[in-house]
Amino acid sequence: MPAKDDMALPYFRILSITLVVVASCLSHLPLLSNAQEAGTATYYTPPYTPSACYGYEEQGTMIAAASDEIWNDGGACGQMYQVTCVSGTNEGTPYPCWGSGTVEIKIVDHCPAGCRGTIDLSQEAFASIADPDSGVINISYQQYVPYIIHIIRSIHLL
């Protein structure tokens, strides 16, 4: 007769496979934090390396540099944010927002001293939500964790 622990192994495998399938189905959906913050966004242009968080390792183009407000001594590295264009400022185009007005970005750098925005988006990220001619926009932003990471963390695998 198999030991009690040996019988639990197939059930654990089935549970693990089920969790992976569910996580894969939900991985494209974000888990948003409850708090939306207000701020401003600017943009910077390539090259995007080296960065304070990843050195010369490329991180794509939907990236941003964090101002001191969210930098947290490097704790912001790798964090994901959903950024939404709310309106223009008096510094540029009066109605700069376009498209869905929302982009998801990854923090890869620290905005240098004198940074004019809460979040300094890559040129590509900025252009996906607003007219780059505006230069500075008012935004709402909130941190999010992709569901796959949230599920893995919740079952203590990451």
N, C-alpha and C positions, 0 to 999 in steps of 0.2 A: 504494500500500500504506500503511495507517495506521501512524503512528509507534507505537513500543512503549508510550509513555506514554498514548497515546489508547486503547489496548486495555485498559489497567489501570483506566481510569475506570469502565466498566460493572461490573467486579468489585468495586470500592470501593463503588459505589452499592448493589449487592446485599448486600455485607457490612454496610453501614450500616443498611439496611432490616431485615436479619435481627437485628442487635443491638438496634434499637429495638423490634422485636416481642418478642424475648426479655425485654428490660428491662421492657416493659409487662406481660408475664405475671408477672414476679417482683416488680414494684414494691410490692405489698402485703405482701411478706415482709420482715422485718427481718434485718439482718446484725448479730448481737449480738457484743459484745466477749466475750472469754473470762472476764474477771474480774467476779465479782459482789461487790459491796461491801455491808456491813451498815451500817445507820444508822437514823434516825428520820424520820418525816414528820409535819408539821403542815399546817394549811391556812389560807388567807387568803380574804377575801370580796371581791366586786366593789365598786367598779370596778377593773378590771385594768390600766387605762391612767391615767397614763403609766407606762411600764416603763423600766427602765435600759437595756434592749437595743433596744427598738423605739419609744420615745417614745409617741405617741398612735396608732400603727398597731395595729389589732386583730390578735390572733393566735389567736383562738378561745378555748375554755375548757379544753382539755386542756393546760394550761400549768403552769409552776411557777417559783418563785424559788429560786436556788441559794444555799446557805450559803457562808461563806468557804472551807469545805473543798473545794468543787468550783468556786467562782466563777472562779478563775484570772485575776484582773484583767480580767474581761469575756470571757475566752476561752471561757467556757461558753455564751455567747449563741448561741441557735439549735441547740445540741446536743440530741439526742433521748435520752431515757432510758426504760427499761422499769422500772417500780416495782412491787414485789410486797409486799402486806401479809403480814407474817409472824406477828405477834401483837400483843396489847395491851401497854400499859405499866401501871405501877401508878397512873397518873394518871387513868384513865378506865375505860371498859367492858372487862371482862376478856376477852371474845371478840369483838373488833370486826370482824374480817375477814369479807367476804361476797363472793358471786359468784365470779368467777374469781380475784379478789384481785389482779389485775394490770392496770396501765394504762400506756399509752405517752404520755409528755408531752414538751413542748418547753420548754427553759429560756428565759424571756423577761425575767427580772428578778433582782435581787440581794436576798437576804433581809436585812432591816435588822439593825443591831447588836442583840444579845440574842436572835437567832433561836433558837428551841428545837428546830428540826429540821435534819437534813442537807439535806432538800428540803422547801420550803414549797409544797405543792400548791395549785392553785386549789380552791375549795370543790367544784366539780363533779368534778374528778379524784379528790379524796379520797373523796367520796361514792360514786364508782363502785367503790371497793375496800374501803371500811370505813365503819362507823357514825360519822358526824360528831360524835356525842355523846362519842366517845372522846377527841377532841381531838389526841392524839399516839399514833402507832403505831410499832411496830418494823417495819422494811422491809429488803428486799434490793433493790438497784438495780444496773443496768448500762447503760452507754451503748450505743446502737445507731445504725447508719446504714441508712436504707432502701436496699434493693438497687439501685434505679434510680440513686441518687446514687453508690453504690459502683461500679457498672458504668461510669457516665459518667466518674467520676474515674479509673478504671483505664485507660480509653482516652484520657485526657487531653483531654476535651472540656469539663471544668468546672474 
